[in-house]
Amino acid sequence: MKIAFLTAGGIAPCLSASIGGLIKSYNSVFPDAQLIGYLNGYKGLLTGKKIFFPDSVKNNTKIFDKYGGSPIGNSRVKLTNIENCVKEGYIKDGQVPLEVAARQLMEDNVDILHTIGGDDTNTMAAELSFYLKDNGYDLTVVGLPKTVDNDVYPVSQTLGAYTAAEQGAIFFENLSNENTTSSRQLIIHEVMGRNCGWLTAQTAREYRQRLDTKEFLPEVLIERSRWDIDAVYVPEMPLDFDIECERLLNLMNEKDCVNIFLSEGAGTETIVKELESDGQEIQRDAFGHVALDALNPGKWFAKQFTKKLLAEKTLVQKSGYFARSAAPNKKDLELIKLSCDLAVASAKNGESGVAGLNDDNDNKMELIDFKRIRGGKPFDVNQEWFSSLLSEIGQKN
């Protein structure tokens, strides 16, 4: 029995623990199985680079829980993007990525493949599974849904998202102290979330819950209002810029600082149109996604708000890499264990799919058909807790 793992896409606070969780489950189900890790996701599968897990690793799975990142590396590779795979040197001109990947799995005699990633990773896994079956090779593929954005249909909670929100809140706990460095201070906390505002909203929620546990000294500058959040902007919610500027200007005049939580995907379309109208080329990745690091939404918003709020000092800080690189917290570890146990049980029975909480069936942990997995699930801004949060900070939904 040969079982292979690969992690792909951006990292999240679950990859290492998921590998450990799968190995631990297999120690009971298939203790003598040979375990393979393809290095750097689909890149390693295409280039044949892999490692084998010895018994010393099988016997120390708890260590995986203590680390963020991936013990076998990640990459963003789209198997159906032939041009990009040739350009990056993963395959030769004239080769087809799916064929190359399938051939590698066959040469390695892999019986079960576990993919840990977001919608792109798991849809690629599905394509690979279908291709192999069409060519007479029966491979069981079971994916685990990870992404800090929490935006995969129909998964109600992706692995790593809980931790990313908690870590983003911790990040801002330190950053918020910058409000004391200047008068009329504007702080923009840019949070990951290309098309979905869940992480930004949940990070704001976590931060304000942590704020509830703190003591303040309003007799001096240590008053809650200066540390509180004044605005939360997510892609799913329209932004009336003029009305918000008026509201935030009043707050700036009142408490001498403004704190904004900004989803990196908020306002992206507006920024892209503005740049393209100026003749600037927009960078995109292998999946066609706008390269948000190059676009820099936080910088664009900072420029607009600094002028309107008469800010004397503006600080834009991104918590993304800090948050997504963390080791998983207790809530994520519990979810990872449930997911890994189901993934291994499904693989043992020869069933392919994605092991996750099914949004369409009362959030039950189930094996979800690959064909139902897709990205772009929006954050529901009408949820009671989010509406209450906005009401408390004086922002209209």
C-alpha positions as CSV (number, residue, x, y, z in Angstrom):
1,M,0.0,0.0,0.0
2,K,1.4,3.4,-1.0
3,I,-0.1,6.6,0.2
4,A,0.9,10.0,-1.0
5,F,0.4,13.5,0.3
6,L,0.7,17.0,-1.3
7,T,-0.1,20.5,0.0
8,A,-0.7,23.3,-2.5
9,G,-1.7,26.9,-2.8
10,G,-1.0,29.5,-0.1
11,I,-0.1,28.1,3.3
12,A,-2.6,28.0,6.2
13,P,-2.4,27.1,9.9
14,C,-3.4,23.5,9.2
15,L,-1.1,22.0,6.6
16,S,1.5,20.5,9.0
17,A,-1.1,19.3,11.5
18,S,-3.2,17.8,8.7
19,I,-0.2,15.7,7.5
20,G,0.4,14.6,11.0
21,G,-3.3,13.8,11.5
22,L,-3.5,11.7,8.4
23,I,-0.3,9.8,9.3
24,K,-1.6,9.1,12.8
25,S,-4.9,7.7,11.4
26,Y,-3.0,5.5,8.9
27,N,-0.8,4.1,11.8
28,S,-4.0,2.3,12.9
29,V,-5.5,1.5,9.5
30,F,-2.5,0.7,7.4
31,P,0.5,0.6,9.7
32,D,2.8,-0.9,7.1
33,A,1.9,1.5,4.3
34,Q,4.6,3.4,2.6
35,L,4.0,7.1,2.9
36,I,5.2,9.6,0.2
37,G,5.2,13.4,0.3
38,Y,5.4,15.2,-3.0
39,L,7.6,18.3,-2.5
40,N,6.0,21.7,-3.2
41,G,2.6,20.4,-4.2
42,Y,1.9,19.8,-7.9
43,K,5.3,21.1,-8.8
44,G,6.9,18.1,-7.0
45,L,4.4,15.7,-8.6
46,L,5.3,17.1,-12.1
47,T,9.0,17.0,-11.5
48,G,9.1,13.7,-9.5
49,K,10.5,15.3,-6.4
50,K,9.4,13.5,-3.3
51,I,10.3,12.3,0.2
52,F,9.5,9.1,2.1
53,F,8.2,9.2,5.7
54,P,10.3,6.8,7.9
55,D,9.1,5.2,11.1
56,S,10.7,7.9,13.2
57,V,8.1,10.4,11.6
58,K,5.2,8.0,12.0
59,N,6.0,7.7,15.7
60,N,6.2,11.5,16.3
61,T,3.0,12.9,14.7
62,K,2.3,15.2,17.6
63,I,5.2,17.4,16.5
64,F,3.3,18.3,13.3
65,D,0.7,20.1,15.4
66,K,3.3,22.6,16.8
67,Y,4.3,24.0,13.4
68,G,2.7,26.3,10.8
69,G,3.6,26.0,7.1
70,S,3.9,22.7,5.3
71,P,6.5,20.0,6.1
72,I,6.5,19.1,2.4
73,G,6.3,22.5,0.9
74,N,3.7,24.4,-1.3
75,S,3.4,26.0,-4.7
76,R,0.7,27.4,-6.9
77,V,0.5,25.2,-10.0
78,K,-2.5,24.7,-12.2
79,L,-2.3,21.4,-14.1
80,T,-4.6,22.6,-16.8
81,N,-2.4,25.7,-17.5
82,I,0.0,24.1,-19.9
83,E,1.7,27.3,-21.0
84,N,2.5,28.3,-17.4
85,C,3.9,24.8,-16.5
86,V,6.2,24.9,-19.6
87,K,7.3,28.4,-18.8
88,E,8.2,27.5,-15.2
89,G,10.1,24.5,-16.3
90,Y,7.8,21.9,-14.6
91,I,7.3,20.1,-17.9
92,K,8.8,20.1,-21.4
93,D,7.3,21.8,-24.4
94,G,4.8,19.4,-26.0
95,Q,4.0,17.6,-22.7
96,V,0.6,17.8,-21.0
97,P,0.7,18.4,-17.2
98,L,-2.1,16.0,-16.4
99,E,-0.4,13.2,-18.3
100,V,2.9,13.9,-16.6
101,A,1.4,14.0,-13.1
102,A,-0.6,10.8,-13.8
103,R,2.4,9.0,-15.1
104,Q,4.4,9.9,-12.0
105,L,1.6,8.5,-9.7
106,M,1.5,5.4,-11.8
107,E,5.3,5.0,-11.7
108,D,5.3,5.4,-8.0
109,N,2.4,2.9,-7.7
110,V,0.4,5.3,-5.5
111,D,-2.9,3.8,-4.3
112,I,-4.2,6.8,-2.3
113,L,-3.5,10.5,-2.8
114,H,-4.4,13.1,-0.2
115,T,-4.4,16.7,-1.4
116,I,-4.6,19.5,1.2
117,G,-5.6,22.9,-0.3
118,G,-8.3,25.2,-1.4
119,D,-10.8,25.0,-4.2
120,D,-8.0,25.2,-6.9
121,T,-6.0,22.4,-5.3
122,N,-9.0,20.1,-4.9
123,T,-10.5,20.8,-8.4
124,M,-7.0,19.9,-9.8
125,A,-7.1,16.7,-7.7
126,A,-10.5,15.9,-9.2
127,E,-9.2,16.5,-12.7
128,L,-6.3,14.2,-12.0
129,S,-8.5,11.5,-10.6
130,F,-10.9,11.6,-13.5
131,Y,-8.0,11.5,-16.0
132,L,-6.4,8.4,-14.3
133,K,-9.7,6.5,-14.2
134,D,-10.3,7.3,-17.9
135,N,-6.9,5.8,-18.6
136,G,-7.5,2.6,-16.6
137,Y,-5.7,3.5,-13.3
138,D,-7.9,3.4,-10.3
139,L,-6.6,6.0,-7.7
140,T,-8.4,7.1,-4.6
141,V,-8.1,10.8,-4.0
142,V,-9.3,12.4,-0.8
143,G,-8.8,16.1,-0.3
144,L,-8.9,18.3,2.8
145,P,-10.3,21.9,2.4
146,K,-7.9,24.5,3.7
147,T,-7.9,28.2,3.2
148,V,-7.8,31.2,5.6
149,D,-10.5,32.9,3.4
150,N,-13.1,30.3,4.3
151,D,-14.7,30.6,0.8
152,V,-15.1,27.1,-0.5
153,Y,-18.5,25.8,-1.6
154,P,-20.1,23.9,0.1
155,V,-17.7,23.7,3.0
156,S,-19.0,25.7,6.0
157,Q,-15.6,25.9,7.8
158,T,-12.2,25.4,6.1
159,L,-9.2,24.3,7.9
160,G,-6.9,27.0,9.3
161,A,-9.4,29.8,9.1
162,Y,-10.2,29.9,12.9
163,T,-6.5,30.3,13.7
164,A,-5.8,32.9,11.0
165,A,-8.6,35.1,12.5
166,E,-7.2,34.7,16.1
167,Q,-3.7,35.5,14.9
168,G,-4.9,38.5,13.0
169,A,-6.5,39.8,16.2
170,I,-3.3,39.3,18.1
171,F,-1.4,41.1,15.4
172,F,-3.7,44.1,15.7
173,E,-3.4,44.1,19.5
174,N,0.2,45.3,19.1
175,L,-0.4,47.4,16.1
176,S,-3.2,49.4,17.7
177,N,-0.8,50.8,20.2
178,E,0.6,52.9,17.3
179,N,-2.3,55.2,17.9
180,T,-0.2,56.9,20.6
181,T,2.6,57.8,18.2
182,S,1.0,60.7,16.6
183,S,-2.0,63.0,16.6
184,R,-4.7,62.3,13.9
185,Q,-3.4,58.8,13.4
186,L,-5.0,56.5,10.7
187,I,-4.3,52.8,11.0
188,I,-5.4,50.4,8.2
189,H,-5.2,46.7,9.1
190,E,-5.2,44.9,5.8
191,V,-6.5,41.3,6.1
192,M,-6.3,38.5,3.6
193,G,-9.5,37.8,1.6
194,R,-9.5,38.1,-2.2
195,N,-13.3,37.7,-2.8
196,C,-14.6,36.8,0.6
197,G,-14.7,39.0,3.7
198,W,-15.1,36.2,6.3
199,L,-11.5,36.5,7.6
200,T,-11.7,40.2,7.9
201,A,-15.0,40.1,9.7
202,Q,-14.0,37.2,12.0
203,T,-10.7,38.9,12.8
204,A,-12.5,42.0,13.8
205,R,-14.9,39.9,15.9
206,E,-12.0,38.1,17.6
207,Y,-10.2,41.4,18.3
208,R,-13.2,43.1,19.9
209,Q,-13.8,40.0,22.1
210,R,-10.2,40.2,23.3
211,L,-10.7,44.0,23.8
212,D,-13.5,43.1,26.1
213,T,-11.1,41.4,28.5
214,K,-8.8,44.4,28.9
215,E,-8.7,47.2,31.4
216,F,-8.4,50.8,30.4
217,L,-7.5,54.2,32.0
218,P,-9.7,56.8,30.4
219,E,-8.2,59.5,32.6
220,V,-5.2,59.4,30.3
221,L,-4.9,58.2,26.6
222,I,-5.7,54.6,27.5
223,E,-9.3,54.7,26.6
224,R,-11.2,51.9,24.8
225,S,-12.4,54.1,21.9
226,R,-8.8,54.7,20.7
227,W,-8.1,50.9,20.6
228,D,-11.5,50.0,19.1
229,I,-12.3,49.4,15.4
230,D,-14.0,52.2,13.5
231,A,-14.7,50.5,10.2
232,V,-14.8,47.0,8.6
233,Y,-14.7,46.9,4.8
234,V,-15.3,43.6,3.0
235,P,-15.8,42.8,-0.7
236,E,-19.5,41.7,-0.2
237,M,-20.6,45.1,1.1
238,P,-20.8,48.2,-1.0
239,L,-18.8,51.2,0.3
240,D,-20.3,54.7,0.1
241,F,-17.0,56.5,0.2
242,D,-18.3,60.0,0.8
243,I,-20.6,58.9,3.7
244,E,-17.9,56.9,5.3
245,C,-15.4,59.8,5.0
246,E,-17.8,62.1,6.8
247,R,-18.4,59.5,9.6
248,L,-14.7,58.8,10.0
249,L,-13.7,62.4,9.9
250,N,-16.1,63.1,12.9
251,L,-14.4,60.2,14.7
252,M,-10.9,61.5,13.9
253,N,-11.9,64.9,15.2
254,E,-13.3,63.3,18.4
255,K,-10.7,60.8,19.4
256,D,-7.7,61.8,17.3
257,C,-7.3,58.4,15.6
258,V,-9.2,56.0,13.3
259,N,-8.7,52.2,13.0
260,I,-9.9,50.4,9.9
261,F,-10.1,46.7,9.1
262,L,-9.8,46.2,5.4
263,S,-10.2,43.0,3.4
264,E,-7.6,43.0,0.7
265,G,-10.3,42.2,-1.9
266,A,-12.5,45.2,-1.0
267,G,-12.6,47.7,-3.7
268,T,-10.4,45.6,-6.0
269,E,-12.6,46.2,-9.1
270,T,-12.5,49.9,-8.6
271,I,-8.7,49.9,-8.2
272,V,-8.1,47.7,-11.3
273,K,-10.3,49.8,-13.5
274,E,-8.5,53.0,-12.4
275,L,-5.1,51.5,-13.1
276,E,-6.1,50.0,-16.4
277,S,-7.6,53.3,-17.5
278,D,-4.1,54.7,-16.8
279,G,-2.6,52.1,-19.1
280,Q,-1.0,50.1,-16.3
281,E,-0.7,46.3,-16.7
282,I,-2.3,44.2,-14.0
283,Q,-0.2,41.3,-12.7
284,R,-2.0,37.9,-12.4
285,D,-1.1,34.4,-11.2
286,A,-1.3,31.1,-13.0
287,F,-5.1,30.9,-12.1
288,G,-5.8,34.3,-13.5
289,H,-6.2,35.9,-10.1
290,V,-5.1,39.5,-9.7
291,A,-1.8,39.7,-7.8
292,L,-3.0,41.6,-4.7
293,D,0.5,42.2,-3.3
294,A,1.3,44.1,-6.5
295,L,-2.1,45.9,-6.5
296,N,-1.7,46.9,-2.9
297,P,-5.3,47.8,-2.0
298,G,-4.3,49.1,1.5
299,K,-2.0,51.7,-0.1
300,W,-4.8,52.8,-2.4
301,F,-7.3,53.2,0.4
302,A,-4.7,54.9,2.6
303,K,-4.1,57.5,-0.1
304,Q,-7.8,58.3,-0.3
305,F,-8.6,58.3,3.4
306,T,-5.5,60.2,4.4
307,K,-6.6,63.2,2.4
308,K,-10.2,63.1,3.4
309,L,-9.6,62.5,7.1
310,L,-6.8,65.1,7.4
311,A,-4.6,62.4,8.9
312,E,-1.2,63.5,10.0
313,K,0.2,60.0,10.1
314,T,-1.1,56.9,8.2
315,L,0.0,53.3,8.8
316,V,-0.9,50.4,6.6
317,Q,0.0,46.9,8.0
318,K,-0.8,43.5,6.6
319,S,-1.4,40.6,9.0
320,G,-1.7,38.0,6.2
321,Y,1.6,36.3,6.4
322,F,1.7,36.5,10.2
323,A,-1.7,34.9,10.5
324,R,-1.5,32.2,7.8
325,S,1.9,31.0,9.0
326,A,0.8,30.2,12.6
327,A,0.5,26.8,14.1
328,P,-3.2,25.8,14.5
329,N,-5.2,26.7,17.6
330,K,-7.4,24.3,19.6
331,K,-10.5,24.8,17.5
332,D,-8.6,24.1,14.3
333,L,-6.9,21.0,15.7
334,E,-10.3,19.6,16.7
335,L,-11.6,20.2,13.1
336,I,-8.4,18.8,11.6
337,K,-8.7,15.6,13.6
338,L,-12.4,15.1,12.5
339,S,-11.4,15.8,8.9
340,C,-8.4,13.4,8.9
341,D,-10.3,10.6,10.5
342,L,-13.0,10.8,7.8
343,A,-10.5,11.2,5.0
344,V,-8.6,8.0,6.0
345,A,-11.9,6.1,6.6
346,S,-13.1,7.2,3.1
347,A,-9.8,6.3,1.5
348,K,-9.8,2.9,3.1
349,N,-13.2,2.3,1.4
350,G,-11.9,3.5,-1.9
351,E,-14.1,6.6,-1.9
352,S,-12.9,9.9,-3.4
353,G,-13.9,13.4,-2.5
354,V,-13.3,16.2,0.0
355,A,-13.7,15.6,3.7
356,G,-15.3,18.6,5.2
357,L,-18.3,20.2,7.0
358,N,-21.1,20.1,4.5
359,D,-22.9,23.5,4.4
360,D,-25.8,21.8,2.6
361,N,-26.4,19.2,5.3
362,D,-26.5,20.9,8.7
363,N,-22.7,21.3,8.7
364,K,-22.1,17.6,9.1
365,M,-18.7,16.2,8.5
366,E,-19.1,14.3,5.2
367,L,-17.2,13.2,2.1
368,I,-18.2,15.8,-0.5
369,D,-18.2,15.0,-4.2
370,F,-15.3,16.8,-6.0
371,K,-17.7,18.1,-8.6
372,R,-19.4,20.2,-5.9
373,I,-16.2,21.9,-4.8
374,R,-15.6,25.4,-6.0
375,G,-14.4,28.7,-4.7
376,G,-15.8,32.1,-4.5
377,K,-18.3,31.5,-1.6
378,P,-19.1,35.0,-0.3
379,F,-19.3,36.0,3.3
380,D,-22.9,36.5,4.5
381,V,-22.9,40.1,5.7
382,N,-26.4,39.7,7.0
383,Q,-25.5,37.4,9.8
384,E,-26.7,38.6,13.2
385,W,-23.2,38.8,14.8
386,F,-21.7,40.8,12.0
387,S,-24.7,43.2,11.8
388,S,-24.3,43.7,15.6
389,L,-20.6,44.4,15.2
390,L,-21.2,47.1,12.6
391,S,-24.0,48.6,14.7
392,E,-21.7,48.8,17.7
393,I,-19.0,50.6,15.8
394,G,-21.5,53.0,14.1
395,Q,-21.1,51.6,10.6
396,K,-24.1,51.1,8.4
397,N,-24.5,47.6,6.7
